[in-house]
Amino acid sequence: MSDPIIDDKKEKRKNLLIRVLSGAVLTVIALATIIPGSWPLLVFNALISFIGMYELMRVVNAQRTVLFGASVIGIGAEYALIFLDKKEYMVPLFMLYLILLFAFMVIFYPRFNTDQVFMAFVGVIYAGLGLSYLYQTRMQTANGAFIVWLIFICSWISDSGAYLVGIAIGKHKAFPRLSPKKSVEGCIGGIASSILIGVAYKTVLEQGFDIHLINYPGLIVICGVGAIISQAGDLAASAIKRNFNIKDYGHLIPGHGGIMDRFDSLIFVAPLVYYLANLFI
């Protein structure tokens, strides 16, 4: 008979390997689109927003309805306004979109419930506008080609740091009811990882390539607050999943789940980095 403890360890190693390989593929895609920027990044950014929106609508069983069709048009309009630098029309767009959703609710009554309409509206802001700040940071921020990587340092590096520190020394549960595996030590480790890697990144750019990013106090603020916001974004996504009794938003990324499982923290971090970077530059 096989040893269940050994089998469990093998399964964990296998899952970790799959997670690492998937992360490597995502990194390559990020490099291939973020470095050139412009339309390759715009297309990639819009694509993950559309997929993320589909996953959110599937949570409320509305992924094959007119509501999802309207959300696709809404996200497409968002990216068009951003690309054309007409963001002053964003609020009117949201108001028109909200009116359209309520019109659908009336016209097709009682086909759609409030959860579905709410998700259709919030999703366009959450998965659409939130993720679009990846493109906006790269293209509309001074030194955006280098600033944009702080988004990943605050989200993905922070997440990895929290995971590793939590496994190594995590003892005190931070959010036992919402996310039992997260520890206080892991949360602190995630913040420290973000700051340390951020400082190292700035130092390499300045010392090795004579590229000035942001002053050290500003960088520490961005990476520290960004890591906290990243964890808040991850927990918010977990709360949504628990409310709807689902484990993952999707299965597109092996070892990670769906787009919203992997980019949930980045959605909150990207706007923060965009605005703070413009403030500190």
N, C-alpha and C positions, 0 to 999 in steps of 0.2 A: 504494500500500500504506500502511496505517496504521502509525504509529510505535508500537512496543510500549511504549516508555518513557512516551509521552504517554497511551496507553490505560491503562497501569498507574496513572498519577497520577489519571486521571479515575475509575477504579474505586475508588481509595482515598478520593477526595473524596466519591464516592457512598456508600460504606460509612460514612464518618464522618457524613454528613448523616442517613442512616437511623438510625445509632446515637444521634445528638443528638435527633432527632424522637421516637424511642422513649423516650429518657430523659425528654423533656419530658412525654410522656403519662403515664409512671410517676410523675413529680413531681405532676402534676395529681391523679392517683388517690390518691397519698399525702396530699396536702393535703385532699382531699375526705373522707378517712376518719379521718386522725389529728387534725385540728382538732376535729371533734365528739366523737371518741373513742367510748366506750360500745359499743353493739352494732354500729354500722357498721364500726368498726375491728376488733371481735372477729370479725365475719363475714369481712371482707377478709383478716385475719390467718390465720384458719382455712383459707380458700380457698387462699391461696398455700402453706400447709403441705400441704394435700391434693394440690395439683398437684406440689409438690416431691417428695412421697412417691411419686407415680405415676412421676415421672421417674427417681427412684432405683431403683424396682422394675423399670422398663423396662431399666435397665442390666444387670440380672441375668435378664432375660426372665421376670419373675414378675408383670408388671403386670395380668395377667388370671387371677390365681389366688386361692385362698382366703387366701393370705398377704397380698395387697394388701387384701382385704376386712377382714382382721383388723387391719391397720395403720390403715385408715380409722377403725375403731371405737376403736382405741387413741388416735389423735390427737384424735378427738371427745371421748373421755373426759378427756384432758388439758385441753382447753379448757373443758370443763364444770367440772372441779375448780378451774381458775384463776378462772373467772367466779364460781363460788360461794364463792371464797376458802377452799377446802378442800385446799390444796396439801400438807398433812401426809399425805394419802392417795396422793401421787404415787409413792413408792417401792413400796408394796404393789401399786399398779396395774402398775408395770413388772415386778414379780415374777410377777404373774398372767399378764401378757402373754407373758413369756418362757416360762412353763410351757405356755401355749397353743400357742406356736410350736413348741416341741419335741414337743408332743402331735401336731400336724399332721405334723411330720417323721416320726414313728413310724407314725401312722395311714396316711399316704399314701406310705410308703416303697416304692420309691426315687424318687418323683416329685420331691422337693425336695432340692437339695444344700445344703451348709453356707453357701456364698456367699449364696444366696437367703434363708435363715433369718437369717443375720447381718445382711444389708441390711434385712430386715423389722424387726429389733429396733433396730438402730442408727438407722435412718431415722426412727423414731418419736421418738427423742431429738433427732436431728440436725435434721430438717426440721420436726418437731412442736414439741418443747419449746424448742429454740433460737430459732426464729422467734417463739414466743409471747411472748418478752421484749420485743418491740416493743409489744404490747398492755400487758404488765405495766408497762413503763416509763412509758407514757402514763397509765395509770389508777391505779397503785399507788405512785408516787413523788411526793414533794412537788414541786410545780411541774412535774409530769410533762408538761404541755402544751408546755413549753419545753425541758425536759431531753431529751425524746424525739428532738429534731432533732440532738442530738449523735451519735446512732447513725448518721445519714446523713452527717454531717460526717466521722466517723471511717472510714466505709466508702466511700461513693460519692465524696465530695470527695477523700479520700485516693487512691482508685483513679484519678480523673481527673487529680489532680496528678502521680501517679507516671507515668501514661501520657504527659502532655504534657512533663514534665521528661525522661523517658526518650527521647522522640523528639528533643527539642532538644539534649541534651548527653550522653545515655547512651552510654557506651563500654565500661564494665566489666560483664560479665555476672554477675549475682548467683547464678542457679541454672541454669547452662547445660544440664543434663540434664533438668531438670523443666520449666522455663519459659524457653526460650532468649531470648525477647524482653525479659525483665525485666532491668534493669540496676541496679547499686548506686546510681547517681545517681538513677534513677527511684524506688527504694525510699526514699531519703533525701528526695527531693522530695515523695513522698506523705505522709511524716510531717510535714514542714514545712508542707505545705498544710493538713493537718488542724489543726495547732496555730494557724496564722495565721487561718484562717477561724473556728475556734472562739473565739479571742480577740476577733476582730471581731464575731462574733455576740453574745458576752457584753457587749461594750462598747455595741453598739447597743441591746440590751435595757435596760441600766442607764441609759445617758445619754438615750436617746430615750423610754423607756417606764417608767422607774423600777422595773424588774423585776430583782430580785437572783437570779442563777442559782447560781453556785458561786464561791468565791474563785479568784483567778487561778492560784495554784500547783496547786490541785485540778483546775482546768479543763485546765491544761497536761498534767498527769499523765493525765487521762482521754483527751484528744485524742492525745497522743503514744503512750501504750500502746495505745489503741484502734486507731490507724493500723497499729501493728506487728501486732496481733492480726488486723486486717483482712487484711493481706497474708498472714499465716499461714493464715487461713481460705481465701483464694483459692488458695494453693498446695496446700493439702490437697485441695481440690476438683479441682484439676488432676491431682494424684497419683492420685486415684480414677479419673478419666477415662483417664489413661494406662495404668493397670493393666487397664482393660477395653477399651482401644483404641477410644475414642470421642472425637469432637472437641467436641461439645456435648451437654448433657443433653437439650435439646429445641430447638424452633424457635418457641416461643410469642411471644417478644419479638424482633422484627426487629433485627438488628445486635448483639444480645446473646446470643441462644440461648434457653435455657429459664429457668424460675424459679430453678433451682439455679445456673445460670450467673451470674445477676444478683444473687441474694441470698446467694451462698456466703459472702462476707465478713461480711455483716450477721448471719448466724447466730452467728458467734463474738463479734461486737462487741456485739450487743444485751444479752446477759447481763452482759458486762463493765461497760457503761455503767450498767445497772440497779443492780448491787451497789456500784460505786464512787460513783455519784451518791448513794446512800443513806448511804455512808460519809462523804462530804465535806460533805453538806448540814448 
